[in-house]
Amino acid sequence: MEITPAAVKEVQRMQSSRQKLNTYFRLRVKEGGCSGLYYVFELSETQQDGDHLHQLEGINVLIDQASLPYLEALRLDYAEDLMGGGFRFSNPQVATTCSCGLSFTVTR
């Protein structure tokens, strides 16, 4: 997994604005959406059993066991455009996305 400098900066901004500087950045894949899977991220104060801790560019990223296979080759970026800012997920395992772009299927 890779996290770009822009994504690191945004995670740090989120931690600072919520006054949660020492939190983990939890990243998951859940079932749902039009195509079957979607990404979820949040700031978490605790590590849970089965979590894998990845230290990427100064960010402590937690990934649960079920999500790990979907996120192995993920590249997480952050960009701003006319519609606002948001994280951009680039994942070579994704086969298709839904028309809204929020959910996906993978090749297995």
Phi, psi and omega in degrees: 000144180231143175233128184281161176304323179294321178291321177301313181300320180291320177298316179297322177296318178298315180299317181292314183293334179262005181053045178231064187293330184256036181261165174269153171260105183270128180236129183223161168243129180239158175280138178146184181079179183296323187259353174116331180222152175208158181272144175226137175221151180199164171271134183231138180272345184229152174263136182256160176303135179089352178288142173256127180263125177239126176261108185238114176053037178087000179254133176269108184257128175255133177228127179285162185302319183292328182275339187308312181298331181281342188248003185306314185253017183293141170243116182259124180233169174226135180214154176244141177219193182299334181272357181116188182259157177186161176286144178243125182255118177246111188228113181295346178280345183288125179269315180214156173236160177282171183295332178278346176081008183266337180235167188206167169239158180242159173271133179221000000 
